Amino acid sequence: MTGKKRKKRAISKEEFEAIEAIAAQYRMPWERLPGETGKAFLAFQAYRDLGGDRTIAAAARAVRRNIKSLYVLSSKYNWRKRVEAWDAHIDRQQQKDAAKQVSKMRERHAQLALLMLDKAVKRLAMMEPALMQDAIAIKLVEVATKLEARARGEPEEIQQHDHTIGEPKVVQTITISGKKIEF
């Protein structure tokens, strides 16, 4: 390199328009449009951010502009379609956020259920067989297994049909120290 600076060439109007057309393909409808002035975009943002109760009149008050000029801008820059796209985008984001929160909640509940189950199993393992009437530990196992199943999206109960007349028998079985307990 000799240290010479390269002259930058200005792009032509056609090149600029071609670049702008490519950029438009990746622009979201609620972003500033080509040719939309800063003041016009500011008015659109005020309208967009009003939410479900948005009106041109409220946007005009927010930006202290003449309502007629905002009607012109709204028509020229297709505000209605743009805010519909914005609302759909926000709704999708809220759905994703809600799904993440539900997933985190289920994981917390599953961890809590495992902790409860661990404590109950340890308590049952320490019990003398003659003291198996200890309903608290058994109930803790029942609650913990149902909580874990619910948190992981599994059924809480398994129904066993004995094909006799009457209601189906609901059975839940756990095995502790090689012994099956049905409740």
Buried (B, 14 or more C-beta within 10 A) or exposed (E): EEEEEEEEEEEEEEEEEEEEEEEEEEEEBBEBBEEBEEEBBBBBBBBBEBEEEBEBEBBBEBBEBEBEBBBEBBEEBBBEEBBEBBBEEEEEEEEEEEEEEEEEEBEEBBEBBBEBBEBBBEBBEEBEEEEBEBEEBBEBBBBBBBBBBBBEEEEEEEEEEEEEEEEEEEEBEBEBEEEEBEE
